[in-house]
């Protein structure tokens, strides 16, 4: 996972700060999608996808902060940002698709 590779380059004093938060948010994205997938009601599914979207936005902030603190360079920032944008598009499409089709 990109998050873990990037965090390995952060200063040691960020291990229990920014790294921990960033990694938890990144893991939360997929974990909430998986948990929502097995829910039986549409509202529950959408709630977990919404939580995933929130975690994705957290990650967006963490890469911006890491860049501002010079923990990552411009190239790494751009690579991560593209990954976040792509994930966001896919997650939003999945959310809209479920909502529009009322698929359980």
NORZIKA-V378495 format. One line per field, one symbol per residue. ss: DSSP state (2 for helix, 1 for strand, 0 for the rest). burial: + if it has 9 or more other C-alpha atoms within 8 Angstrom, else -. Layout:
ss=???
burial=???
//
This chain:
ss=02222220000222000222222222222222222220000222222222222222222222222222000002222222222222222222222222222000
burial=--+--++--+---++--++++++-++-+++-++-++--+--+-++++++-+++-++-+++-+++-++---++----+--++--+---+--++--+-+++-----
//
